[in-house]
Amino acid sequence: MSADGMAETRSGLWSSFASLFASSSTLVCCAIPALLVALGAGAALSSLVSIFPQVVWLSEHKEALFGFAGVMMIGSGALQWRNRSAPCPIDPALRDACLKTRKTASTVYAASVVLYFVGGWFAFVQPWLSEV
């Protein structure tokens, strides 16, 4: 650990953004197309796929995508947990910045967890429920 704790706080913030990026890709692959079809916007989905054909590739490889996003989430959660009590600088302005960064990182991580589970629902649970 660094003496002032700022390096740990920054690493927690960057890992949270990385997990947010990974979990939002699960939405692109599965949740957004399912939502568009459920709303009767199949033409909009068709336009989306014609503009961004990578959406089809993401959907075809959703197991690997969710695996990668899960590893990123676990790593980010471990860094969040490790840095939860890291020291902040004594200077009031730096201390406030440190605490604000820590709170922002926690918020971003919580949002990425929610996105991951929403994407997982539409990728794996909802199709399984439709078959039953």
Steps between C-alpha positions, in 0.01 A plus 500: 500500500615851429549744785208725407262239353437696181650235271269235643198726466583575136551132422159424649341769285665379178413139571139607559491672163650190336232280657232750393627480142502119513154474654348753260616281213268232639213744453597561138517129430183386665279744691456775242410263213256314727343827611460621142333176395275501807388853418421401143791694358641221285565747218708714736699192598550416135631851436726475805646171378553634149687803635691306770542139382726435802183466709440161334856390580456604865174306519663190350780513759294601803644228726855631452376857531327430829801303623736790426261751656466279807878479543521879469223541756667265746833679459342839544304383803819364656674834449200685643502275805876532549489879473196555718715605796810630321633817661420836347730805521485724806458817295125578506470569126687183405308298758168621359616416146610156616167428670304634202700282260441197723125568509489552122685173445250317720207654313645408161566146623143464627366621165717250314374216721140598420577515127669161515199335660253668264703377203525154655126486549431573134783279373441184701199504734233653276563263205494205741168618647356536149575135427335372817 
